[in-house]
Amino acid sequence: MDYVKIYAEKIKNNNSNFKQYKELIDSQIQSSKEIFSKRFGKGKTFKKNARKYLKEIGLLE
């Protein structure tokens, strides 16, 4: 099953919950931004630190 397709169909049929879902998703995005900013910094520092970390764990060469 493709969750995205199911969700899209449900929203088409009844979008009364759309606002709640949007708030939930926006909240998750904001939380992720904060977590990654704390871990890697911001701007150019973020990119540099993230690449360094990914190399350390073997996901980048």
C-alpha positions, -999 to 999 in steps of 0.1 A, spaced: 0 0 0 11 35 -8 3 56 22 7 88 3 -19 77 -23 -43 66 4 -39 99 22 -44 119 -10 -76 101 -17 -89 106 18 -81 144 16 -99 146 -17 -130 130 -2 -130 149 31 -105 177 37 -119 187 71 -88 172 88 -63 188 64 -56 217 88 -47 192 116 -25 171 93 -8 203 80 0 215 115 13 180 125 36 179 94 48 214 99 56 207 135 76 176 125 95 196 100 103 223 125 114 198 151 137 181 125 152 215 116 160 222 153 175 188 159 197 190 128 207 226 135 218 217 170 238 187 157 254 203 127 250 241 130 235 264 103 244 276 68 278 266 55 287 252 89 258 228 86 269 215 52 305 211 63 296 193 95 269 171 79 293 160 52 320 153 78 296 132 98 283 113 67 319 105 58 327 93 93 298 68 92 306 57 57 277 71 37 300 95 17 334 89 3 
